[in-house]
Amino acid sequence: LVHRHEKSGVLHGLMRVRAFTQDDAHIFMTPDQVTEEIKRVIDLIDRCYKLFGFKYHVELSTKPENAMGSDELWEKATSALSQAMQELGMEYKVNEGDGAFYGPKLDFHLEDSLGRTWQCGTIQLDFQMPEKFDLTYIGEDGEKHRPVMIHRVVFGSIERFIGILTEHFGGAFPTWLAPVQVRFLPIADRHVDYCYALKKSWEPEGIRVEVDDRNEKIGYKIRQGQLEKIPYLLVVGDKEVEDNTVAVRKRSVGELGTMPAGEFLAKIEAEIAHKER
């Protein structure tokens, strides 16, 4: 958890806050492991962003004016980042003088649905901190050697990433990501127990389910579910209870017809497993 005393005028929803959670990690390795480890972290970031459907570009930030350490170490670190990108066949642009004071970095800039870019992920290669803290490991030759450190962040501020994600999808999250994946809409009170029975049996399967058991007309319930952008609305009346079925409405598609409850469960489980967007 990071606290930062931002001025009130620059605070902006989840995008700029005074306290945020960061998925920060530090990886220690031998010098000969650097390039492969950087490639692994790049692959992790790439898989995470593609999972959510984000486009992104990468910038290599080089030595700033207030840098610590020798030019030789900086050149070595910058070359390692550049080499990893080249071996992966990924394009990047150089951002001169914008590195951290202790090392160069790769910054990953997400593009949201409005075309705005947000710097989220970063890989910072650090030869300096192991030196300052006198960190060593015993090599195969039995001698002490200096490790190299990577600072890596995939999402950056988790709160800001959620804000970007919400705006990217316009609140219409894909089924696997939606806070509520299915909402039952019983037409009358006598259909409520059937809905809750299905809810109880589906929740252990990992399905996020709600029942709208309010004493409202079905048209109102459907409209409310559409406004809340629930992926699936399941209408239940006398026939559905009798036949153990559900009448399916899918967001942005409309009515899919009636299907057996078990068949719908298998359908949504497959959709979630494949993380369809």
C-alpha positions in Angstrom: 0.0 0.0 0.0 1.5 3.3 -1.1 0.5 6.7 0.4 1.1 9.9 -1.6 0.1 13.3 -0.5 -1.4 14.5 -3.8 -2.9 18.0 -3.9 -6.7 18.1 -3.8 -6.9 19.7 -7.2 -5.2 16.8 -9.0 -7.2 14.0 -7.4 -9.3 12.3 -10.1 -11.6 9.3 -9.2 -9.6 6.1 -9.2 -7.0 7.4 -11.6 -5.2 9.7 -9.2 -5.6 8.9 -5.5 -3.7 9.5 -2.2 -3.5 5.8 -1.3 -3.2 2.9 -3.7 -2.1 -0.7 -3.9 0.8 -1.6 -6.1 1.8 -5.1 -7.4 5.5 -4.4 -6.9 8.0 -7.2 -7.0 11.8 -7.5 -6.9 13.7 -10.3 -8.6 17.3 -11.1 -7.9 19.4 -13.0 -10.4 22.9 -13.6 -11.7 24.2 -11.4 -14.5 24.0 -14.2 -17.1 20.2 -14.6 -16.2 19.3 -11.0 -16.9 18.1 -11.1 -20.5 16.0 -14.3 -20.1 14.4 -13.0 -16.9 13.5 -9.7 -18.5 11.9 -11.7 -21.4 9.9 -13.7 -18.8 8.5 -10.6 -17.2 7.7 -9.0 -20.6 5.8 -12.2 -21.4 3.9 -12.0 -18.1 2.9 -8.4 -18.8 1.9 -9.1 -22.4 -0.3 -12.0 -21.4 -2.0 -10.0 -18.7 -2.8 -7.0 -21.0 -4.0 -9.2 -23.9 -6.3 -11.1 -21.5 -8.2 -7.8 -20.9 -8.1 -6.8 -24.6 -5.7 -3.9 -24.2 -3.4 -2.6 -26.8 -0.1 -1.1 -25.6 3.3 0.3 -26.6 6.6 0.1 -24.8 9.1 2.9 -24.1 12.8 2.4 -23.1 13.7 5.1 -20.7 17.4 5.9 -20.4 19.9 7.5 -18.0 18.6 10.7 -16.4 20.8 13.6 -15.2 20.5 12.7 -11.5 21.6 9.1 -12.2 23.8 7.2 -9.7 26.4 4.7 -10.9 28.9 4.6 -13.7 28.2 5.0 -17.4 29.5 1.5 -18.0 26.8 0.0 -15.7 24.1 2.1 -17.3 25.1 1.1 -20.8 25.2 -2.6 -19.7 21.7 -2.3 -18.2 20.2 -0.4 -21.1 21.6 -2.9 -23.6 20.1 -5.8 -21.6 16.6 -4.3 -21.8 17.0 -3.5 -25.5 18.3 -7.0 -26.3 15.4 -8.6 -24.6 12.9 -6.6 -26.6 14.8 -7.3 -29.9 14.9 -11.1 -29.2 11.1 -11.0 -28.6 10.7 -9.1 -31.9 8.8 -6.3 -30.1 8.9 -2.7 -31.1 9.7 0.1 -28.7 10.7 3.7 -28.7 13.5 5.4 -26.7 12.5 8.0 -24.1 15.8 9.7 -23.5 16.7 10.7 -19.9 13.5 9.4 -18.3 14.9 6.4 -16.5 14.9 6.0 -12.7 17.9 7.4 -10.9 19.2 3.8 -10.2 18.6 2.3 -13.7 16.9 2.2 -17.1 13.4 0.9 -17.5 10.8 -0.4 -19.9 7.5 1.4 -19.5 4.3 -0.2 -20.8 1.6 2.3 -21.9 -2.0 0.9 -22.2 -4.4 2.3 -24.7 -8.1 2.5 -23.5 -11.2 2.4 -25.6 -11.1 6.3 -25.9 -7.6 6.2 -27.3 -6.0 7.6 -24.1 -2.7 6.1 -22.9 -1.8 5.1 -19.4 1.6 4.1 -18.1 1.0 1.0 -16.0 3.6 -1.8 -16.2 7.3 -1.2 -15.8 10.5 -3.2 -15.7 13.4 -1.4 -14.1 16.9 -3.0 -14.3 19.0 -2.1 -11.3 22.7 -2.7 -10.9 23.0 0.0 -8.3 21.0 -1.2 -5.2 22.8 -4.5 -4.9 26.0 -2.5 -4.8 24.7 -0.1 -2.2 23.4 -2.8 0.1 26.5 -5.0 -0.5 24.4 -7.9 -1.7 26.3 -11.1 -2.7 25.7 -14.7 -3.7 28.1 -17.6 -3.8 28.8 -18.6 -7.5 29.7 -22.0 -8.9 33.4 -21.1 -8.4 32.8 -20.7 -4.6 33.4 -17.0 -4.7 31.1 -14.1 -3.8 29.5 -12.2 -6.7 27.1 -9.3 -7.0 23.5 -10.1 -8.1 21.3 -7.9 -10.4 17.9 -6.8 -9.4 14.7 -6.2 -11.4 11.9 -4.0 -10.1 8.7 -5.0 -11.9 5.1 -3.9 -11.8 2.4 -5.4 -14.1 -0.7 -3.4 -13.2 0.9 -0.4 -11.4 -1.8 1.1 -9.1 -4.5 -1.7 -8.9 -7.1 1.0 -8.2 -6.2 3.0 -11.3 -6.1 -0.2 -13.4 -9.6 -1.0 -12.3 -10.6 2.5 -13.3 -9.0 2.1 -16.7 -10.6 -1.3 -17.1 -14.1 0.0 -16.2 -13.8 2.8 -18.7 -12.3 0.5 -21.4 -15.4 -1.7 -21.2 -17.8 1.1 -20.5 -19.0 -1.0 -17.5 -20.0 -3.8 -19.8 -17.5 -6.3 -18.5 -17.1 -9.6 -20.3 -18.9 -12.5 -18.5 -15.7 -13.9 -16.9 -14.9 -10.5 -15.4 -18.4 -9.2 -14.5 -19.1 -8.7 -10.8 -22.5 -10.2 -11.4 -22.6 -12.7 -14.2 -26.2 -13.9 -14.0 -29.4 -12.5 -12.6 -32.6 -14.4 -12.2 -35.8 -12.5 -12.9 -38.8 -14.4 -11.4 -42.0 -13.2 -12.9 -44.1 -13.8 -9.7 -43.4 -14.8 -6.1 -44.2 -18.4 -6.8 -41.1 -18.6 -9.0 -38.6 -17.2 -6.5 -37.8 -20.5 -4.7 -36.9 -22.1 -8.0 -34.5 -19.2 -8.8 -32.9 -19.5 -5.3 -32.5 -23.3 -5.7 -30.6 -22.8 -9.0 -28.5 -20.0 -7.4 -27.5 -22.2 -4.6 -26.5 -25.0 -6.9 -24.6 -22.7 -9.3 -22.6 -20.7 -6.8 -20.3 -23.6 -5.8 -19.4 -23.8 -9.5 -18.0 -20.3 -9.3 -20.9 -18.5 -11.0 -21.7 -15.1 -9.5 -25.5 -15.1 -9.3 -28.2 -12.7 -8.0 -32.0 -13.1 -7.8 -34.1 -10.0 -8.3 -37.0 -11.0 -6.1 -38.5 -7.5 -5.8 -42.3 -7.1 -6.3 -41.9 -5.3 -9.6 -43.1 -6.0 -13.1 -40.8 -8.1 -15.3 -40.3 -5.3 -17.8 -38.9 -3.1 -15.0 -36.5 -5.9 -13.8 -35.3 -6.5 -17.4 -34.7 -2.8 -17.9 -32.8 -2.5 -14.6 -30.6 -5.5 -15.5 -29.8 -3.9 -18.9 -28.9 -0.6 -17.2 -26.5 -2.4 -14.8 -25.1 -4.3 -17.9 -25.5 -7.8 -16.4 -24.2 -10.3 -19.0 -27.1 -12.7 -18.6 -30.7 -12.2 -17.4 -32.7 -15.3 -16.9 -36.5 -14.9 -16.9 -38.4 -17.5 -14.9 -42.1 -18.2 -15.1 -44.5 -21.1 -14.7 -43.3 -23.0 -17.8 -39.6 -22.6 -16.8 -40.3 -23.9 -13.3 -42.3 -26.9 -14.7 -39.7 -27.8 -17.3 -36.6 -27.0 -15.3 -35.5 -24.4 -17.9 -34.6 -20.7 -18.0 -35.5 -18.0 -20.6 -32.1 -16.5 -21.5 -31.5 -12.8 -22.4 -27.9 -11.9 -23.3 -26.5 -8.4 -23.0 -26.1 -6.7 -26.4 -27.7 -9.7 -28.2 -31.2 -10.0 -26.7 -33.3 -13.1 -26.3 -31.6 -16.5 -26.9 -34.7 -18.5 -26.2 -35.4 -21.1 -23.5 -32.9 -23.8 -22.6 -32.5 -26.4 -19.9 -30.9 -25.0 -16.7 -28.1 -27.5 -16.9 -27.4 -26.6 -20.5 -27.2 -22.9 -19.7 -24.8 -23.6 -16.8 -22.5 -25.6 -19.1 -22.6 -22.7 -21.7 -21.6 -20.0 -19.2 -19.0 -22.2 -17.6 -17.3 -22.7 -21.0 -17.6 -18.9 -21.8 -15.9 -18.1 -18.5 -13.2 -20.7 -18.9 -12.3 -19.4 -22.3 -12.4 -15.8 -21.0 -14.4 -14.7 -24.1 -14.8 -11.0 -24.6 
